[in-house]
Amino acid sequence: MDNDLHIKNIFTQGEWYHTLDYKNSSSNGTFDYRNLIKNLNFPSMDGKSVLDVGCSDGFFSKYFLEDLSAKFVQGVDINKYDGSVAFEVLNSYKDVFEEKYENHDDFAPLKKSYGELGLINSNKFLLLKKIFNLNMDYSFGSIYDLSDFEIHDITFCGSLLEHLRDPITAIEQLFFKTGDYCIIDVSNSFNYKLPFINKPFLKYTGSGGNFYHYSDNAISLMMKNIGFKKVSILKKYKIKIEKYDYKIPHTLFIGFK
C-alpha cells in the first residue's frame, strides 16, 4: 500500500474536527469551513508568524500558510493524543468525557497507516504538516501558560474560550505573545437579536465541556481591559455541526497590540 492509500484511509475513516481535502478524498469533519472561511474577513498574513493556540487538526494553520501567505505557524494544543480529555471539564463530567475521547481516538484502528507515514499517534496537525509540506510546528501546551513560546506577529485562538474556566487569563496570555494583532473566534456567542446583546453578558452553561456563552461586548471588554487596542468584529457567522445538522453562532474578533 503506497502513502496515498494510507492518507486516504486516515481521511475517510479517521476522526476529524474539520473537513479537509486530500486529492480525491475528504475528511468527515464535525465542521466544514472549506467555503465559509473565505468570507470570514481574515486579513492578509503575508510574511508574518502565527501562534495558533488550540490548533486542533491544523485546519486554520494550513489556511493561514496556503491562502493568507503566513511564513510560519506554531501550533499549540493541550491534546496529548492518547485518548485523554483535551479540554477542561468539571470533575462530575470527567468519566463521561474520558469515555468519549477514548472512543474518538482513531489511532488503534488506523495504526498501520499512521505508522507507514512515520506518525506515532493520531495528531492530525502533524499529518497535515507532513503530507502538505507545511512550514508549521506543533507543541503541547496550555493557553493558561504560553511563557515557553516566543512572541509572534499574530496570535489566533479558535473556538476555545467556551471550553475554559478562566477566559481572562487565556486572553491575557495571548496578549503577552502578540506582536501585531490577535484574532479570537468565539463559538456559541449570543444571537445579536437578544435584548442584552449590548451588555458584557456571560452565561454559565452548567455543563462540563462548555463553561460559558458570551455576548460580543463581554469578549470585547475583556480584550480592551487586557490591553488590546482597536478591538472590532471581523465577522459574525453561523456554521453547521455536521453530525447534528444544526448551526451555531460564532463571532470573530480582532484586537491590535
C-alpha positions in Angstrom: 0.0 0.0 0.0 1.5 3.4 -1.0 1.4 6.6 1.1 -1.6 8.0 -0.8 -3.7 5.0 0.2 -2.6 5.3 3.8 -3.5 9.0 3.8 -6.9 8.2 2.2 -7.6 5.7 5.0 -7.0 8.3 7.6 -9.0 11.0 5.8 -12.0 8.8 5.1 -12.0 6.5 8.2 -10.5 8.8 10.9 -12.0 11.2 13.4 -11.6 14.8 12.3 -12.7 18.1 13.8 -12.6 19.9 10.4 -13.4 18.8 6.9 -10.3 18.9 4.7 -9.5 17.6 1.2 -6.6 15.5 0.0 -6.7 14.8 -3.7 -10.0 12.9 -4.2 -10.6 12.3 -0.5 -12.3 14.4 2.2 -12.2 14.0 5.9 -15.5 13.6 7.7 -15.2 16.7 10.0 -17.6 18.0 12.6 -17.3 21.4 11.0 -16.9 22.2 7.3 -15.3 25.6 6.8 -14.0 24.9 3.3 -16.2 27.5 1.6 -17.2 29.6 4.6 -13.6 30.5 5.6 -13.1 32.7 2.5 -15.9 35.0 3.8 -14.6 35.5 7.3 -12.6 38.6 6.5 -9.2 37.4 7.8 -6.5 40.0 7.0 -3.5 39.1 4.9 -0.8 37.4 6.9 1.9 37.9 4.3 5.3 37.2 5.7 4.1 37.0 9.3 4.5 34.4 12.0 1.3 33.0 13.7 0.8 31.4 17.1 -2.3 29.2 16.7 -3.5 28.3 20.2 -5.9 25.4 20.4 -4.8 24.4 16.9 -6.7 21.1 16.8 -6.2 19.3 13.5 -4.4 22.3 11.9 -7.1 23.4 9.5 -6.7 27.1 10.3 -2.9 26.9 10.4 -2.9 25.3 6.9 -5.2 28.1 5.7 -3.0 30.8 7.1 0.0 29.4 5.3 -1.5 28.4 2.0 -4.1 31.1 1.5 -3.1 34.1 3.6 0.7 33.8 3.0 1.9 33.4 6.6 5.5 32.5 6.7 5.3 30.2 9.7 2.7 28.8 12.2 3.4 27.5 15.7 0.5 25.3 16.7 -0.2 24.8 20.4 -2.8 22.4 21.9 -3.4 20.6 25.1 -4.3 17.4 23.3 -1.9 14.5 24.2 -3.4 12.2 21.5 -3.5 9.4 24.0 -7.3 9.2 24.4 -7.4 11.6 27.4 -9.7 14.6 27.6 -8.3 17.5 25.7 -10.2 20.3 27.4 -11.3 21.4 30.8 -14.3 19.6 32.3 -16.0 19.5 35.7 -15.0 16.5 37.8 -18.6 15.4 37.8 -18.4 15.1 34.0 -14.9 13.6 33.8 -15.8 10.0 33.3 -18.3 10.8 30.5 -15.7 12.8 28.6 -12.9 10.3 29.2 -15.1 7.6 27.6 -16.0 10.0 24.7 -12.4 10.9 24.0 -11.2 7.3 24.2 -13.8 6.3 21.6 -12.8 9.1 19.3 -9.1 8.3 19.2 -8.7 6.7 15.8 -5.0 5.6 16.3 -5.7 2.0 17.1 -7.8 1.1 14.1 -5.6 3.1 11.8 -2.2 2.3 13.4 -0.7 0.7 10.3 -1.5 3.8 8.2 -0.2 6.2 10.8 2.9 4.1 11.2 3.6 3.9 7.5 3.5 7.7 7.4 6.0 8.0 10.3 3.5 9.1 12.9 3.3 7.7 16.4 -0.2 8.9 17.3 -3.3 10.4 15.7 -2.1 14.0 15.7 -3.7 15.4 12.5 -1.8 18.7 12.7 1.5 16.7 12.2 -0.2 14.7 9.5 -1.1 17.9 7.6 2.4 19.2 8.1 3.9 16.1 6.6 1.6 15.5 3.6 1.3 19.1 2.5 4.9 20.0 3.4 3.8 23.0 5.5 6.0 25.3 7.5 4.3 24.7 10.8 5.3 23.0 14.1 3.2 21.5 16.9 3.8 21.8 20.7 1.8 20.5 23.6 0.8 23.4 25.8 -1.9 25.2 27.7 -3.4 28.6 26.8 -3.0 29.5 30.5 0.8 29.5 30.3 2.4 30.5 27.0 5.6 31.6 28.6 7.7 29.0 26.7 6.7 30.4 23.3 8.1 33.4 21.5 6.2 36.5 20.6 4.6 36.0 17.2 3.3 38.7 14.8 -0.2 37.2 15.1 -1.9 35.1 17.7 -5.1 33.1 16.9 -7.5 31.3 19.1 -10.4 29.4 17.5 -13.4 28.0 19.3 -11.6 27.5 22.6 -12.9 30.2 25.1 -16.2 28.5 25.6 -14.3 25.5 27.0 -12.3 27.4 29.5 -12.9 28.1 33.2 -10.9 31.3 33.1 -11.2 33.2 29.8 -9.5 36.3 31.2 -6.2 34.6 31.9 -6.3 33.0 28.5 -6.8 36.3 26.6 -4.1 37.9 28.7 -1.7 35.1 27.8 -2.5 35.7 24.1 -1.8 39.4 24.6 1.7 38.7 26.0 2.6 36.7 22.9 1.1 39.1 20.3 3.3 41.3 18.2 0.8 42.9 15.8 -2.7 41.6 16.4 -4.8 38.8 17.9 -7.8 37.1 16.3 -10.2 35.2 18.6 -13.1 33.1 17.2 -15.8 32.7 19.9 -18.2 29.8 19.4 -21.8 30.0 20.7 -21.8 33.8 21.0 -25.2 35.2 21.8 -27.5 35.9 19.0 -27.5 39.6 18.1 -31.3 39.9 18.4 -31.3 39.1 22.1 -32.1 42.2 24.3 -28.9 42.0 26.4 -26.5 41.9 23.5 -25.2 45.4 24.2 -24.1 44.4 27.7 -21.0 42.5 28.7 -23.0 39.4 29.3 -21.6 36.0 30.3 -23.8 32.9 30.9 -22.6 29.8 32.7 -23.9 26.8 30.9 -23.7 24.3 33.7 -22.0 21.7 31.6 -18.6 20.0 31.7 -17.3 20.8 28.2 -18.7 24.3 27.7 -18.5 26.6 30.6 -19.7 29.9 29.3 -21.6 31.7 26.4 -20.5 35.2 25.8 -22.0 38.4 24.4 -19.9 40.2 21.9 -19.4 43.1 24.4 -18.1 40.7 27.0 -15.2 39.5 24.8 -14.6 43.0 23.5 -14.4 44.4 27.0 -12.1 41.6 28.2 -9.7 42.2 25.2 -9.7 46.0 25.7 -9.1 45.9 29.5 -6.2 43.4 29.0 -4.6 45.9 26.6 -5.7 45.2 23.1 -6.5 48.3 21.0 -9.0 48.9 18.2 -10.9 45.8 19.1 -13.6 45.0 16.5 -15.6 42.3 14.9 -14.3 40.8 11.7 -17.4 38.6 11.1 -20.5 37.2 12.8 -21.5 33.9 11.2 -23.1 30.5 11.8 -21.7 27.1 11.0 -23.4 23.8 11.0 -22.4 20.9 13.2 -22.5 18.2 10.6 -23.3 15.4 12.9 -26.4 17.0 14.3 -27.4 19.2 11.3 -27.9 22.5 13.1 -26.0 25.7 13.1 -24.2 27.5 16.0 -23.3 31.2 16.0 -19.7 32.5 16.1 -18.1 35.9 16.4 -14.6 36.6 15.1 -12.8 39.4 16.9 -9.5 41.2 16.2 -7.5 43.3 18.6 -4.3 45.1 17.9 -1.2 45.4 20.2 
